[in-house]
Amino acid sequence: MTLPLESQSFPASEIRGELRAFKRQKCYGYCLASLDETEIDRFLDVEGILNSARTAKDSLGTTAGIFSLNGADFFIKRYNAYSFKRKFRQLFGMPRPFRTMRATEEMLKLHIAVPQLIMALERKDSFFTRCQAIITVAYPEPLTVAEQISFAAADGVIGGFLTSVARLAAKIHRHNIVHGDMKMQNILMRQLSDMEFALGLFDFDGVQFGPVSMRKRCKEVARIITSFIKVCRQNDIQIEQERVESTVRSAYNEAAKIELNPAILKRYLRQIAAHKERYPL
């Protein structure tokens, strides 16, 4: 049995509220309106926070970790401009922290659970961007579907789970939002009982806004299918690929009130499976 996709189904944080703009010399962004000036300055020390944080990810593109402050846990992610090309690209378009902020606000309007955003910032050094980062409240583990795959793939749960994820994708697509990377590591799950769960989303680095084409729909759905199958197999869970594909496709078609193009979907399924380095778990 699945429950409505409501943020209230997730652990309530005492740190909640609206965001406001702030500016500090070459640094600007948005932060929780309730933060005072001293707290803003502490959160702006991105390098210091990352040096003391429990590392969650350290790759070419991003560095992330979990840190504690005043008894609360937070998640921080810095977007690394590791090349001149990347720095040049940062000059154009909406900065990634602010895209994440917009996506978070849109998810909350749709009653989809997302971690509370504490700060989205950009710091410029003369012409180029020096630092881009986001800070959110950290949910307690287990956090994602990938961490709870044995429950999601269990008999009596798997059908409802796959249907719910497909409906979640259809819901954001109906509101002209593409997540961009709906793998099991980016889908929040809270188990409420032996058969009940609630879902949410996070990690909006690849989010896109605007009309959702058939190719974007098929690519997002293909990402869901391939990621679920891969995580199951990595955990030695036997899964029928055709059943997964059929369940997700049918549920999406019904919720979106549009038929996915079978040929385009199959092409993306093959492409994602073949290019593992481009679509990592």
Buried (B, 14 or more C-beta within 10 A) or exposed (E): EBBEBBBEBBEEBEBEEEBEEBEEEEBBBBBBEEBEEEBBEBBBEBEEBBEEBEEBEEEEEBBBBBBEEEEEBBBBBBBBBEEEEBBEEBEEEEBBBBBBBBBBEBBBEBBBBBBBBBBBBBBBEEEEBBBBBBBBBBBEEBBBBBBBBEBBBBEEBBEBBBBBBBBBBBBBBBEEBBBBBBBBBBBBBBBEEEEBBBBBBBBBBBBBBEEBEEEBBBBBBBBBBBBBBBBBEEEEBEBEBEEBBEBBBBBBBBBBEBEBEEEBBEBBBEBBBEEEEEBEE
